[in-house]
Amino acid sequence: MAQSQATVKEAQASLGRYEEVARLSGGKVPSKAELDGARATRDRALADAASSRAGVAEAQAQLSTDSINQSKASIRAPSDGVVLTRNVDPGNAVAASLQAVTLFSLAEDLAQLRLQVYVDEADVGSVQVDQPASFTVSAHPGRKYPAKVTRVAFGSTITDNVVTYLTQLEVDNSDLSLRPAAAGASTALARQVWVLRDGAAVAVAVTPGISDGRMTEITGGALQAGMEVITD
């Protein structure tokens, strides 16, 4: 661009000299062709200068695009936390199209958890927001965890003709004894039966399948043929 600007100054100075000679000579010299040639040289120099300025603007735009692409080359977590799952390995090629690619699942604060439970329609009337609650988990069967109800859904969930309502509870997990479940996991199909094992009642998790209201298919879980099931 500096070179084109110098050419513009040179062409304008040359044209100025031609016009001054023409004024002093009363238009006798230089010839009209020489004046037209000097003006054309000046106009081409101006056009080249404009083109060079456009080239600089284009280069700056390309630099901005390259800088943005370079910033996307490094992927950083949006917050500190604990990695729960990793969906990629070092060296994998990751291409984002219309949908963002999930590389890792992070838990920002494991000291505060949200529990999702499904309350039967016969009991949902007695469940209210801010109500204290408690629950147990199989990993710590002798311990009751305190919680607080934060949301009771109005929309129902129907599974195997059983109507339930999704309820959310806030759980204090300061001692980190509880672990988060997989994203999108649902307890709607989680069921258990009690069996008699060595004279003691033991809960066994099962996954029910289709049911006609009396007979229910078991599609998964630890229930085995021959186990003594407690029905009452």
VEXMARTI-215275 format. One record per residue (C-alpha): residue in three letters; z, x, y. Coordinates in nm, 2 decimals. Each point is the difference from the previous one (the first is absolute). Layout:
BEGIN
@resn ALA&c3 Z&c1 X&c2 Y
...
# end
This chain:
BEGIN
@resn MET&c3 0.00&c1 0.00&c2 0.00
@resn ALA&c3 0.07&c1 0.29&c2 0.23
@resn GLN&c3 -0.34&c1 0.14&c2 -0.06
@resn SER&c3 -0.17&c1 -0.33&c2 0.08
@resn GLN&c3 0.20&c1 -0.03&c2 0.32
@resn ALA&c3 -0.12&c1 0.35&c2 0.11
@resn THR&c3 -0.36&c1 -0.11&c2 -0.07
@resn VAL&c3 0.05&c1 -0.31&c2 0.22
@resn LYS&c3 0.12&c1 0.22&c2 0.29
@resn GLU&c3 -0.29&c1 0.23&c2 -0.04
@resn ALA&c3 -0.26&c1 -0.28&c2 -0.01
@resn GLN&c3 0.16&c1 -0.17&c2 0.30
@resn ALA&c3 0.00&c1 0.33&c2 0.20
@resn SER&c3 -0.37&c1 0.06&c2 -0.09
@resn LEU&c3 -0.09&c1 -0.36&c2 0.10
@resn GLY&c3 0.19&c1 0.04&c2 0.33
@resn ARG&c3 -0.20&c1 0.32&c2 0.09
@resn TYR&c3 -0.33&c1 -0.18&c2 -0.07
@resn GLU&c3 0.11&c1 -0.29&c2 0.22
@resn GLU&c3 0.11&c1 0.23&c2 0.28
@resn VAL&c3 -0.33&c1 0.19&c2 -0.01
@resn ALA&c3 -0.19&c1 -0.34&c2 0.01
@resn ARG&c3 0.21&c1 -0.11&c2 0.30
@resn LEU&c3 -0.06&c1 0.32&c2 0.19
@resn SER&c3 -0.38&c1 0.01&c2 -0.08
@resn GLY&c3 -0.05&c1 -0.36&c2 0.09
@resn GLY&c3 -0.09&c1 -0.08&c2 -0.36
@resn LYS&c3 -0.27&c1 0.26&c2 -0.04
@resn VAL&c3 0.18&c1 0.21&c2 -0.25
@resn PRO&c3 0.10&c1 -0.02&c2 -0.28
@resn SER&c3 -0.24&c1 -0.23&c2 -0.16
@resn LYS&c3 0.09&c1 -0.35&c2 -0.12
@resn ALA&c3 -0.03&c1 0.11&c2 -0.36
@resn GLU&c3 0.25&c1 0.28&c2 0.05
@resn LEU&c3 0.24&c1 -0.25&c2 0.17
@resn ASP&c3 -0.04&c1 -0.25&c2 -0.29
@resn GLY&c3 0.05&c1 0.28&c2 -0.25
@resn ALA&c3 0.33&c1 0.11&c2 0.17
@resn ARG&c3 0.12&c1 -0.36&c2 0.00
@resn ALA&c3 -0.09&c1 -0.04&c2 -0.36
@resn THR&c3 0.19&c1 0.32&c2 -0.09
@resn ARG&c3 0.30&c1 -0.13&c2 0.19
@resn ASP&c3 -0.01&c1 -0.33&c2 -0.18
@resn ARG&c3 -0.03&c1 0.17&c2 -0.34
@resn ALA&c3 0.30&c1 0.21&c2 0.08
@resn LEU&c3 0.20&c1 -0.31&c2 0.10
@resn ALA&c3 -0.10&c1 -0.17&c2 -0.33
@resn ASP&c3 0.11&c1 0.31&c2 -0.20
@resn ALA&c3 0.33&c1 0.01&c2 0.18
@resn ALA&c3 0.06&c1 -0.37&c2 -0.08
@resn SER&c3 -0.10&c1 0.07&c2 -0.37
@resn SER&c3 0.25&c1 0.28&c2 -0.02
@resn ARG&c3 0.28&c1 -0.22&c2 0.14
@resn ALA&c3 -0.08&c1 -0.26&c2 -0.26
@resn GLY&c3 0.00&c1 0.27&c2 -0.27
@resn VAL&c3 0.35&c1 0.11&c2 0.12
@resn ALA&c3 0.12&c1 -0.37&c2 -0.02
@resn GLU&c3 -0.14&c1 -0.03&c2 -0.35
@resn ALA&c3 0.17&c1 0.32&c2 -0.11
@resn GLN&c3 0.33&c1 -0.12&c2 0.14
@resn ALA&c3 -0.04&c1 -0.34&c2 -0.19
@resn GLN&c3 -0.08&c1 0.19&c2 -0.32
@resn LEU&c3 0.31&c1 0.22&c2 0.06
@resn SER&c3 0.22&c1 -0.31&c2 0.04
@resn THR&c3 -0.14&c1 -0.14&c2 -0.33
@resn ASP&c3 0.06&c1 0.32&c2 -0.18
@resn SER&c3 0.35&c1 0.03&c2 0.13
@resn ILE&c3 0.08&c1 -0.35&c2 -0.12
@resn ASN&c3 -0.14&c1 0.08&c2 -0.34
@resn GLN&c3 0.20&c1 0.32&c2 -0.01
@resn SER&c3 0.32&c1 -0.19&c2 0.08
@resn LYS&c3 -0.07&c1 -0.24&c2 -0.29
@resn ALA&c3 -0.04&c1 0.30&c2 -0.24
@resn SER&c3 0.38&c1 0.04&c2 -0.01
@resn ILE&c3 0.18&c1 -0.31&c2 -0.15
@resn ARG&c3 0.37&c1 -0.03&c2 0.10
@resn ALA&c3 0.26&c1 -0.26&c2 -0.11
@resn PRO&c3 0.08&c1 -0.25&c2 0.27
@resn SER&c3 0.37&c1 0.06&c2 -0.04
@resn ASP&c3 0.25&c1 0.21&c2 -0.20
@resn GLY&c3 0.10&c1 -0.15&c2 -0.33
@resn VAL&c3 0.01&c1 0.03&c2 -0.38
@resn VAL&c3 -0.33&c1 0.00&c2 -0.20
@resn LEU&c3 0.01&c1 -0.28&c2 -0.25
@resn THR&c3 -0.35&c1 0.03&c2 -0.14
@resn ARG&c3 -0.29&c1 0.24&c2 0.03
@resn ASN&c3 -0.35&c1 -0.13&c2 -0.06
@resn VAL&c3 -0.19&c1 0.33&c2 0.06
@resn ASP&c3 0.01&c1 0.35&c2 -0.12
@resn PRO&c3 -0.07&c1 0.32&c2 0.19
@resn GLY&c3 -0.37&c1 0.06&c2 0.02
@resn ASN&c3 -0.10&c1 -0.37&c2 -0.03
@resn ALA&c3 -0.27&c1 -0.12&c2 0.24
@resn VAL&c3 0.13&c1 -0.30&c2 0.20
@resn ALA&c3 -0.26&c1 -0.22&c2 0.18
@resn ALA&c3 0.12&c1 -0.29&c2 0.22
@resn SER&c3 -0.26&c1 -0.28&c2 0.02
@resn LEU&c3 0.09&c1 -0.35&c2 0.12
@resn GLN&c3 0.34&c1 0.02&c2 -0.15
@resn ALA&c3 0.27&c1 0.27&c2 0.06
@resn VAL&c3 0.07&c1 0.21&c2 -0.30
@resn THR&c3 0.37&c1 0.01&c2 -0.11
@resn LEU&c3 0.08&c1 0.36&c2 -0.08
@resn PHE&c3 0.38&c1 -0.02&c2 -0.02
@resn SER&c3 0.26&c1 -0.28&c2 0.00
@resn LEU&c3 0.30&c1 0.10&c2 0.22
@resn ALA&c3 0.35&c1 -0.15&c2 0.03
@resn GLU&c3 0.11&c1 0.06&c2 0.35
@resn ASP&c3 0.37&c1 -0.08&c2 -0.06
@resn LEU&c3 0.13&c1 -0.06&c2 -0.35
@resn ALA&c3 0.35&c1 -0.08&c2 0.14
@resn GLN&c3 -0.13&c1 -0.35&c2 0.10
@resn LEU&c3 -0.20&c1 -0.19&c2 -0.26
@resn ARG&c3 -0.15&c1 -0.35&c2 -0.01
@resn LEU&c3 0.04&c1 -0.20&c2 -0.32
@resn GLN&c3 -0.24&c1 -0.28&c2 -0.08
@resn VAL&c3 0.13&c1 -0.27&c2 -0.24
@resn TYR&c3 -0.14&c1 -0.33&c2 -0.11
@resn VAL&c3 0.25&c1 -0.29&c2 0.03
@resn ASP&c3 -0.05&c1 -0.31&c2 -0.22
@resn GLU&c3 -0.08&c1 -0.32&c2 0.19
@resn ALA&c3 0.32&c1 -0.15&c2 -0.13
@resn ASP&c3 0.20&c1 0.27&c2 0.17
@resn VAL&c3 -0.20&c1 0.07&c2 0.31
@resn GLY&c3 0.18&c1 -0.27&c2 0.20
@resn SER&c3 0.33&c1 0.20&c2 -0.01
@resn VAL&c3 -0.16&c1 0.32&c2 0.12
@resn GLN&c3 0.01&c1 0.07&c2 0.37
@resn VAL&c3 -0.10&c1 0.29&c2 0.23
@resn ASP&c3 0.29&c1 0.24&c2 0.08
@resn GLN&c3 0.18&c1 -0.12&c2 -0.31
@resn PRO&c3 0.18&c1 0.28&c2 -0.20
@resn ALA&c3 -0.13&c1 0.06&c2 -0.35
@resn SER&c3 0.05&c1 0.24&c2 -0.28
@resn PHE&c3 -0.22&c1 0.12&c2 -0.29
@resn THR&c3 0.01&c1 0.23&c2 -0.30
@resn VAL&c3 -0.26&c1 0.23&c2 -0.14
@resn SER&c3 -0.05&c1 0.11&c2 -0.36
@resn ALA&c3 0.05&c1 0.37&c2 0.10
@resn HIS&c3 0.36&c1 -0.08&c2 0.11
@resn PRO&c3 0.10&c1 -0.32&c2 -0.19
@resn GLY&c3 0.37&c1 0.02&c2 0.09
@resn ARG&c3 -0.06&c1 0.03&c2 0.38
@resn LYS&c3 -0.06&c1 -0.28&c2 0.25
@resn TYR&c3 -0.21&c1 0.09&c2 0.30
@resn PRO&c3 0.07&c1 -0.19&c2 0.33
@resn ALA&c3 -0.29&c1 -0.13&c2 0.19
@resn LYS&c3 -0.09&c1 -0.24&c2 0.28
@resn VAL&c3 -0.27&c1 -0.27&c2 -0.01
@resn THR&c3 -0.25&c1 0.06&c2 0.28
@resn ARG&c3 -0.28&c1 -0.24&c2 -0.09
@resn VAL&c3 -0.06&c1 -0.30&c2 -0.22
@resn ALA&c3 -0.36&c1 -0.09&c2 -0.03
@resn PHE&c3 -0.12&c1 -0.36&c2 0.05
@resn GLY&c3 -0.31&c1 0.05&c2 -0.21
@resn SER&c3 0.06&c1 -0.03&c2 -0.37
@resn THR&c3 -0.12&c1 0.22&c2 -0.29
@resn ILE&c3 -0.09&c1 -0.17&c2 -0.33
@resn THR&c3 0.01&c1 0.21&c2 -0.31
@resn ASP&c3 -0.02&c1 -0.16&c2 -0.35
@resn ASN&c3 0.07&c1 -0.34&c2 0.17
@resn VAL&c3 0.32&c1 0.14&c2 0.15
@resn VAL&c3 0.03&c1 -0.05&c2 0.38
@resn THR&c3 0.18&c1 0.29&c2 0.18
@resn TYR&c3 0.04&c1 0.11&c2 0.36
@resn LEU&c3 -0.02&c1 0.36&c2 0.10
@resn THR&c3 0.32&c1 0.12&c2 0.16
@resn GLN&c3 0.06&c1 0.33&c2 0.17
@resn LEU&c3 0.33&c1 0.18&c2 0.02
@resn GLU&c3 0.11&c1 0.31&c2 0.19
@resn VAL&c3 0.18&c1 0.25&c2 -0.22
@resn ASP&c3 0.22&c1 0.30&c2 0.11
@resn ASN&c3 -0.10&c1 0.29&c2 -0.22
@resn SER&c3 0.20&c1 0.28&c2 0.18
@resn ASP&c3 0.09&c1 0.16&c2 -0.33
@resn LEU&c3 -0.37&c1 -0.01&c2 -0.11
@resn SER&c3 0.09&c1 -0.14&c2 -0.34
@resn LEU&c3 -0.28&c1 -0.25&c2 0.03
@resn ARG&c3 -0.37&c1 0.09&c2 -0.03
@resn PRO&c3 -0.29&c1 -0.19&c2 0.16
@resn ALA&c3 -0.23&c1 -0.19&c2 -0.23
@resn ALA&c3 -0.38&c1 0.05&c2 0.00
@resn ALA&c3 -0.19&c1 -0.15&c2 0.29
@resn GLY&c3 -0.11&c1 -0.35&c2 -0.07
@resn ALA&c3 0.23&c1 -0.04&c2 -0.30
@resn SER&c3 0.11&c1 -0.35&c2 -0.06
@resn THR&c3 0.31&c1 -0.13&c2 -0.18
@resn ALA&c3 -0.16&c1 -0.34&c2 -0.05
@resn LEU&c3 -0.09&c1 0.08&c2 -0.36
@resn ALA&c3 0.31&c1 0.20&c2 -0.07
@resn ARG&c3 0.22&c1 -0.18&c2 -0.25
@resn GLN&c3 0.27&c1 0.10&c2 -0.25
@resn VAL&c3 0.16&c1 -0.13&c2 -0.31
@resn TRP&c3 0.33&c1 0.08&c2 -0.15
@resn VAL&c3 0.02&c1 0.14&c2 -0.36
@resn LEU&c3 0.30&c1 0.08&c2 -0.22
@resn ARG&c3 0.02&c1 0.37&c2 -0.07
@resn ASP&c3 0.29&c1 0.14&c2 -0.19
@resn GLY&c3 0.21&c1 -0.30&c2 0.08
@resn ALA&c3 -0.07&c1 0.02&c2 0.37
@resn ALA&c3 -0.23&c1 -0.20&c2 0.23
@resn VAL&c3 -0.27&c1 0.23&c2 0.14
@resn ALA&c3 -0.27&c1 -0.10&c2 0.26
@resn VAL&c3 -0.36&c1 0.08&c2 -0.10
@resn ALA&c3 -0.28&c1 -0.02&c2 0.25
@resn VAL&c3 -0.31&c1 -0.20&c2 -0.10
@resn THR&c3 -0.32&c1 -0.11&c2 0.16
@resn PRO&c3 -0.10&c1 -0.36&c2 -0.07
@resn GLY&c3 -0.35&c1 -0.12&c2 -0.05
@resn ILE&c3 -0.13&c1 -0.35&c2 -0.04
@resn SER&c3 0.24&c1 -0.28&c2 -0.07
@resn ASP&c3 -0.01&c1 -0.37&c2 -0.09
@resn GLY&c3 0.35&c1 -0.06&c2 0.13
@resn ARG&c3 0.16&c1 0.04&c2 -0.35
@resn MET&c3 -0.17&c1 0.30&c2 -0.15
@resn THR&c3 -0.06&c1 0.31&c2 0.21
@resn GLU&c3 -0.22&c1 0.31&c2 -0.08
@resn ILE&c3 0.16&c1 0.34&c2 0.05
@resn THR&c3 -0.26&c1 0.25&c2 0.12
@resn GLY&c3 0.21&c1 0.30&c2 0.06
@resn GLY&c3 0.35&c1 0.14&c2 0.01
@resn ALA&c3 0.25&c1 0.14&c2 -0.25
@resn LEU&c3 0.05&c1 -0.31&c2 -0.21
@resn GLN&c3 -0.08&c1 0.07&c2 -0.37
@resn ALA&c3 -0.04&c1 -0.22&c2 -0.30
@resn GLY&c3 0.32&c1 -0.04&c2 -0.19
@resn MET&c3 0.24&c1 0.03&c2 0.30
@resn GLU&c3 0.27&c1 -0.26&c2 0.02
@resn VAL&c3 -0.06&c1 -0.19&c2 0.33
@resn ILE&c3 0.29&c1 -0.19&c2 0.17
@resn THR&c3 -0.12&c1 -0.34&c2 0.10
@resn ASP&c3 0.33&c1 -0.16&c2 0.11
# end
